[in-house]
Amino acid sequence: MLSVWPVALLGMRLIGLEHDCKALEGLHNRSDAKWTYISPAADFQADGKRTGSYGLAGEELTTNAKGESFISYADYAIAVVDEAESGKHVGERISVYAK
């Protein structure tokens, strides 16, 4: 299930998305840093259960086999550490979602 944003918060989120886009553009223009930009699924669940299982995708919105796009903070954190350790997506934006 996707989160529903009140109108006031949606405006703030759109400003945040614009800032995120500018930050990502800035990273693409750098040659002096190693970076990976990891976006959470559409529904980013603070109190979600840690499963230890997640999927990786590119910049597009990705859903699991049930058509859902969510990730718990705990599983997102695992994905961030795994990516930092592996270095498989340096210089890329990826997304992470619950399988």
Contacts in CASP RR format, 6 or more apart in sequence:
PFRMAT RR
TARGET T0000
AUTHOR 0000-0000-0000
METHOD contacts of the structure
MODEL  1
MLSVWPVALLGMRLIGLEHDCKALEGLHNRSDAKWTYISPAADFQADGKR
TGSYGLAGEELTTNAKGESFISYADYAIAVVDEAESGKHVGERISVYAK
1 43 0 8 1.000
1 68 0 8 1.000
1 70 0 8 1.000
2 42 0 8 1.000
2 43 0 8 1.000
2 69 0 8 1.000
3 42 0 8 1.000
3 43 0 8 1.000
3 44 0 8 1.000
5 13 0 8 1.000
23 37 0 8 1.000
24 37 0 8 1.000
24 93 0 8 1.000
27 33 0 8 1.000
27 35 0 8 1.000
27 37 0 8 1.000
27 91 0 8 1.000
28 91 0 8 1.000
34 90 0 8 1.000
34 91 0 8 1.000
35 90 0 8 1.000
35 91 0 8 1.000
36 83 0 8 1.000
36 84 0 8 1.000
36 87 0 8 1.000
36 89 0 8 1.000
36 90 0 8 1.000
36 91 0 8 1.000
36 92 0 8 1.000
36 93 0 8 1.000
36 94 0 8 1.000
37 91 0 8 1.000
37 92 0 8 1.000
37 93 0 8 1.000
37 94 0 8 1.000
38 76 0 8 1.000
38 79 0 8 1.000
38 80 0 8 1.000
38 83 0 8 1.000
38 93 0 8 1.000
38 94 0 8 1.000
38 95 0 8 1.000
38 96 0 8 1.000
39 59 0 8 1.000
39 93 0 8 1.000
39 94 0 8 1.000
39 95 0 8 1.000
39 96 0 8 1.000
40 71 0 8 1.000
40 76 0 8 1.000
40 95 0 8 1.000
40 96 0 8 1.000
40 97 0 8 1.000
41 62 0 8 1.000
41 69 0 8 1.000
41 70 0 8 1.000
41 71 0 8 1.000
41 95 0 8 1.000
41 96 0 8 1.000
41 97 0 8 1.000
41 98 0 8 1.000
42 61 0 8 1.000
42 69 0 8 1.000
42 70 0 8 1.000
43 68 0 8 1.000
43 69 0 8 1.000
43 70 0 8 1.000
43 71 0 8 1.000
44 70 0 8 1.000
44 71 0 8 1.000
44 73 0 8 1.000
44 76 0 8 1.000
45 70 0 8 1.000
45 71 0 8 1.000
45 72 0 8 1.000
45 73 0 8 1.000
46 72 0 8 1.000
46 73 0 8 1.000
47 72 0 8 1.000
48 72 0 8 1.000
48 73 0 8 1.000
48 74 0 8 1.000
49 72 0 8 1.000
49 74 0 8 1.000
50 72 0 8 1.000
50 74 0 8 1.000
50 75 0 8 1.000
50 78 0 8 1.000
51 72 0 8 1.000
51 75 0 8 1.000
51 98 0 8 1.000
51 99 0 8 1.000
52 74 0 8 1.000
52 75 0 8 1.000
52 78 0 8 1.000
53 75 0 8 1.000
53 98 0 8 1.000
53 99 0 8 1.000
54 71 0 8 1.000
54 75 0 8 1.000
54 76 0 8 1.000
54 78 0 8 1.000
54 79 0 8 1.000
54 96 0 8 1.000
54 97 0 8 1.000
54 98 0 8 1.000
54 99 0 8 1.000
55 62 0 8 1.000
55 64 0 8 1.000
55 79 0 8 1.000
55 96 0 8 1.000
55 97 0 8 1.000
55 98 0 8 1.000
55 99 0 8 1.000
56 79 0 8 1.000
56 89 0 8 1.000
56 94 0 8 1.000
56 95 0 8 1.000
56 96 0 8 1.000
57 94 0 8 1.000
57 95 0 8 1.000
57 96 0 8 1.000
57 97 0 8 1.000
58 92 0 8 1.000
58 93 0 8 1.000
58 94 0 8 1.000
58 95 0 8 1.000
59 93 0 8 1.000
59 94 0 8 1.000
59 95 0 8 1.000
60 95 0 8 1.000
61 69 0 8 1.000
61 95 0 8 1.000
62 69 0 8 1.000
62 95 0 8 1.000
62 97 0 8 1.000
63 69 0 8 1.000
63 97 0 8 1.000
64 97 0 8 1.000
64 98 0 8 1.000
64 99 0 8 1.000
65 99 0 8 1.000
68 97 0 8 1.000
68 98 0 8 1.000
69 97 0 8 1.000
70 97 0 8 1.000
70 98 0 8 1.000
71 79 0 8 1.000
71 96 0 8 1.000
71 97 0 8 1.000
71 98 0 8 1.000
72 98 0 8 1.000
75 96 0 8 1.000
75 98 0 8 1.000
76 96 0 8 1.000
79 96 0 8 1.000
83 89 0 8 1.000
83 94 0 8 1.000
END
